[in-house]
Amino acid sequence: MTAIPAAEAHLVLSSSAAYEDALDRLRAASGAYYAGENSPLDDASYDALRLAVLAWEAAHPDEAPGSPTGLVADGAAPAGDVAHTTRLLSLDNVFGPEQLVAWDASLQRRLGRPVEGGFAVEPKLDGAAVAARYRDGQLVQVVTRGDGTHGEDVSHVVGSVVGLPERLAEPVTFEVRGEVLFTQEQFETAQRVRVAHGGAPFANPRNAVAGTLRAKDRPYRLEMAFWAYGAVDLDGGSFLPVGATHAETLAAVAAAGVRTTADTPAGLHVVATIAEAQARVDAIAALRAGLPFGIDGVVVKADSAAEQAEAGLGSRFPYWAIAYKLSAVERQTVLRDVVWEVGRTGVLAPTAVLDPVEIDGSTVSRATLHNPADIARRDLHLGDTVTVYKAGDIIPRVQAPVAELRPEDAVPVPLPAACPNCGGDIDKSQERWRCAKGAGCALAPLIEYAAGRDVLDVDGLGRTYVKALIDAGLVTDVADLFTLTEEQLSAASGSARRGAKLAEQFELARSRPLSRVFCALGIRGTGRRMSRRLAAHFGTMEAIRAASAEDLLAVEGIGPEKAPVVVAELAALAPVVDKLIAAGVNMTEPQQPGRPAGAADTAEADADGSAPAAAGPLAGRTVVVTGKMTGRLDGFGRSQMNELIERAGGRAGSGVNGRTSYLVAAPSPTGRPSSKAVTAEKLGVEVLTPEAFADLVADYLP
């Protein structure tokens, strides 16, 4: 199977036969989804095919009588035997600003005037629509969308859906409508549980929800999540305020104790104009990569109940609401190969080689796989059609195979029998396999890493020179770098001038702080951030070497599994550390203002269990950085900024949330706020320019 790339969104059907084939494919995809099976089409391919079908029908109305495209799920949804209180319809789609404006114009024509009550804008959650009925505060029934008039009773999921409580605080009666879905965390758990019970992996969270809702005989239960996007009165009751707007309706639902779209990080926003709605669509799209669940678009609807009633409903969707579809972040393509590389600590890292596919505006041909155990859990075969996920700057990852599309000649992904780098034995004692030689196998990547800008910062020591030094037998570990003569460096680089420059760089590297020297050792679990924490906590290499595994537990981020690994690997590197000391390399961390040199944190841990922050202007604060720094911070990379934050007593965060104290945001080249800036504004997090932040931490700048 070949997924239709986004560029083919304007696919044109050339004949009646092609039209009939396209209809069959649409019905098969919808039928598979509603049956809880993996769909043969990803969402982007489905949308492209459906647009082509609609275009054919518009051009050939006499050849499309009784077309199912006007029905919910193209007529493929099972009707079920439970009648809906009122019709539960799906939404029509637009794919860009011009189409959103055109939808607004059509809505104005139906109303005979511009929309007066404003527009409600909320995320389009990527799950399955349900109607949940509360009587006297008790959740008594959950019904799928079905064909819009009747759905299936799936009340067996009651008690396993977060956000849809079994009992409310007040004895109210009403029907809430919303989306059931898996958060990413819930989806990963569901995959593990399903595979452990002998089931095939789910292709993606959306199909997983559809199957889970309808499965009544599984020997296990999977936790799902719910957010409401509407409600109606039930049994002739009057739970909802008379004439309530969409926003007021959701506020009443939330007050009753049911979670709504307003409670998501993307929120619910009411705006006055379609231009403001477009701006809010852009803002929610910017948040997309950081959301804990999938969205495939943004919903824009008339907020006024009176205007909704006046605009009316079609057979498949309401005229007063539209789904603004975002670019696909999840596509299907074919897994052709898996290549294995050895990282700087000796870990064997697999990478999936894929048929190129466009995802979120870029062409993806490679994606992340975690480890051999994960490959086995996902039951990946070469030749499989696989679901690949990518959003924003997130590295593409393979979710799962679409087992129904597996070709007969597909074979399980071969796992290496020997180290792909040196041909030696593999340590398979953990899920992440390692070369038995550890970091010794991957000497070149380790040396390149150690010489990097954020570690020892040896400018000019590139891959070619590292290879020449290793091939000449001059470098067998990191410490050997500091014993190299100018003549040896000149020979390796092929230039006396470059050799002299490298010698100067190594002389500068001798004075780097302990945190960078420790990081250069390549000990598992001690990257740049953890090395800074260790160095700040103990102050000297001598103190770190003398620390026991129990002592290391006092350092934030080191748990009972990591601590003994650090102790053991540091002990094994004793000869290397001794050589570094003999070569005159610095083994202390610079003293922080207000703190004795070499002093370990002795205060009690914070209430959340983490280690106390050091003194400084950022003490007890979490700082997130985004964009290219300017002014006095010009040239500071992410690692250097994190180092500065921690040196000033703060904690460096990766994403903006309720615990973030400051966001340091450089001006955007496009003039549009970044997703982190949008989130910060929503949460009330203070945003600092690089210049303002530099003023705040001026005493800690290098």
C-alpha positions, 0 to 999 in steps of 0.5 A: 500500500502506498499512502497518498502524499499531502501534495496529492490533496487535489487528486483528480478522478478521471473516469466513472470506474475510478470514482466507483473505486474511490467510493469503495476505498472510502467505505472500506476505510470508514468500515475498518475504523468503525469496526475497530480495525486498522484503516487501510488509509491514513487521515490525510490520504482519506481526506485527499480521496474524499475531496476527489470524490466530492469534486467528481460528484459536483462535476457529474451530478447525474452519475452520483445519485444516492451517493453515500458521501452525504452520510456520516462515515460515508454510510459505513458506520454501524447504526446501532440500536440506541436512538440519539436524543438529537442527531449526533453529526460529524463536521465538514472540513476546510483546509486553509484560510481562504476556505474558512472565509468562504465558510463564513460567507456561506454561514452569512448567506444562511443567516442573511447577515454577518454572525453577531454572536461571535465564534467559539474556537476549540481543538478538534480532538482525534478520537471517537465521538460519544454521547454520555447520559447522566440521570440524577448525577449517575452515568448510566449509558455511553453511546457511539455516534453510529450513523448520527441517528442511532449508535451502539451502547458501549456502557461497558467502558464506564469507569475506565474513561478519565474526565467522564466520572461515574457519579457527579456531585449534584443529581443532575440529568443531561446528555454530554457529547464529546470525544473519547481518546487515548492520550499519548501516555495512555496509548503507550500503556495500551500498546504494552497491555494489548501485546502482553495479552497476545493482541496485535499492536494498535496502528495509532491512538484513533483506531485504538479508541474505536476498537476499545470502545466496541470491545466487550470481551477483552480480558483487560481494561484500557484507560481512556480520556474524555473531553466534552464539546457539547450537551443536550437536555435529557428526558425533557429536563432543563439542565442547560440554561435557556438560550445558552451559548456554546461557551456557556453550555460547556461552562455548565457541563464543567461545573457539573464535574465533566471535563470539557475542551475548555479544560485542555491546554488549547482551551476554548476561545470566543472571538468576534470575527473570522479573522480572529478565529483564524488567528486562534486556529494558528495559535492552537496549531502552534501548541499541537506538538506539545499537547498530551493527545492528538488533534487533527484540526481546530473546530470553529462554530457559531457561539450563539444557540439562536444563530446555530438554530437559524443556520440549521443542519445538513444530512451529515454535518451542521452548517454552523460549525466547521473543522479546520483540518491541520497538516497531517502529523501521522502518515502511513508508509512502508518500512524498507529496512532497519539500520543499526548504529553504535552511539558514544556509550556503546548503545546499539541504536536502530533507525527505520528506513522508510519510503519517503512520505510528507508529514507536517510539511517535511519529507520523512524517510527515516524514523526512530525505533527505540530498541530490540525489545520495542521492535519485537513488541510492535511486531515490525516486519520489513515490508510492513505498512507502518504508521509514522508520527511527526509534529513540529520539531519532534523526531519522526517515530514509528508507531506500529504496523498496519498488520492487515496490509502486511505482504506475504513476503514480509519478514520480522526485522532482523536483530544484530547477532554481533556489534554492527561497528566492531563485530564483537559481542553484544550485551543483551542484559537490558532492553537497550542492547550495548556493545560488550566493549561499551564506550570503547567500541564507539571511540570516534563518536565519543571523542567527537562528542567530547570535543563538541561545543557544549562539552570541551569545546575544541574548535576545529577537531572535526570527524576527519581529524578524529579518525586520523588520530585514532587510526594513528594510535594516538588516541585511545580515550578522552584523556589522550587528547591532552597529551597530543603534541603540536607536531602530532596534531599538525600531522593529523590535520595535514597543516602546521597552522591547523595543528597550532590552532588545535594545540591552543584549543586543547590548552583552553580545554584544560580549564573547562569546568568539571561539569564539562570534563565529567560529561566528556567521559561518556558515562551512561545517564550523565549528559550535559545537564546531569553532569552539571548537577553532579559537579554542582553537588559535589564540587570536585572530581575527588568528591564524585569519585568518593561518592557511593551509590547512596550518596548519588541519590541526593542529586536531582534526577539520579534514582536507584537504577542510575546511581550504581551504573554511574559509580561502576562506570566511573570506577572503570574509568579510573585510569582515564581520570588519572590521566586527565589529572596528570595532564593538568585538566581542571577537576573542580566546578567554579564556585557559585556566589553565596555557596562554598566551593565544593559544598554539596547540598545538605538542605532538605529536599523540596516538597516535590521530592527534588533536590533544593536549588542553589542560591541565586536570582533563579533559586526555586524557579524553572526557566524555559528557553526558545529561539536564537539568543541575541545581545550578550547571549548571542551564540549561546546554544541550548546547553549553554543556556541550561548551564547558565540557568542552573549556575544561577540557581534555577532549573532548566525546563523543556516545555512551558507548563504551570510550574514554569517561572520564566520563558526566555524567548528570542524574537521570531524571524517570522514575527509570529509567536512560537508555540512556547510563547503562546502557551506562556501567554495562556498560562500567565508565564512571564516572558523575558527577552534575551537582554532582560534575562542577561540583566537578571543573571549578569553576575553568572555570565561567563 
